[in-house]
């Protein structure tokens, strides 16, 4: 019996010793992992626009962007070298145009997988129509973050911060948001010089005649006009409505701004020469200007630049 207890005690001690060795062997690995997390900030868990919690294990070295605004944000965060694929519509910055194209409204899943990305930056506006393709990418083991469909400045700040978190650049994202806020604040401060009775009514059209679409309320352009002390000629209409020319003539805006000069020839001359518009104040006073669409409609960091251009066109004596 004595020998039995001695044997049992020996076995118990062996288990304790081996267990202790196992703990000691795993300690360096755990410490190494903790140190890596502290140094790189990864892994991170990003809650995206679909409320999915996406775990990104390491800082992404290969990124595919499924919308131009995401691409612009990644470049603005100094991580553009990591982008390996973009859509057919990506046009800024110039370097992005040289990246591998993965499709337009419909993307090529097989090609995307062949590029071996660590991260896909998708977009809420196409998440439903692209659901099957995005799931294929997830099933292939690729992290997919769906970025929110921003319709306001605050929404853009959220997009920038979310992408910054996903690519390991939260500080740069915070700085970029801060810079945008400062630029908007400066515009608002300058606009204080414009008295209520001096505010101009502005009509911003985003497509030419005969089918004219324009910027109504709850758009970036509407938010910009309010910021710089201007009134939206169709501020009572929602989104991007198709408008009747006679209705605009009746509203008689002080300024007309077009945003399609990059694809339509001589937009200013088109407006100035429209039949029935000769008595519109903006036409009579030659107050028709063109601003690039991407600067005032794309949900990225260049919105501040767009607001500045819009301000200088409408109130050149105030914003210099």
Buried (B, 14 or more C-beta within 10 A) or exposed (E): EEEEEEEEEEEEEEEEEEEEEEEEEEEEEEEEEEEEEEEEBBEBEBEBBBEEEBEBEBBBBBBBBBBBBBBBBBBBBEBBEBBBBBBEEBBBEEEBEEBEBBBEEEBBBEBBBEBEBBBBBBBBBBBEEBEEBBEBBBEBEBBBBBBBBBBBBEBBBBBBBBBBBBBBBBEBBBBBBEEBBEBBEEBBEBBEEBEEEEBBBBBBBBBBEEEBBBBBBBBBBBBBBBBBBBEBBBBEBEEBBEBEBEEBBEBBBBBBBBBBBEEEEEBBEBBBEBEEBEEBBBBEEEBBBBBBBBBBBBBBBBBBBBBBBBBBBBBEEBBE
